[in-house]
Amino acid sequence: MSQDNMIKMECTVCKTTTHHSRKNKKVIKERLELSKYCNKCKKNTPHKETK
């Protein structure tokens, strides 16, 4: 897997980086925001893409 396509997902509630994902940066220019499970919060929370 190429490191250029990898992104980190940060929980918007507790601000921890809990997930890694990938995206096509040529097609999707804006930052992703997905609902994912946070281990620290113990529930589904919105996660935003970080640098």
Buried (B, 14 or more C-beta within 10 A) or exposed (E): EEEEEEBBBBBEEEEEEBBEBEEEEEEEEEEEEEEBEBEEBEEEBBBBBEE
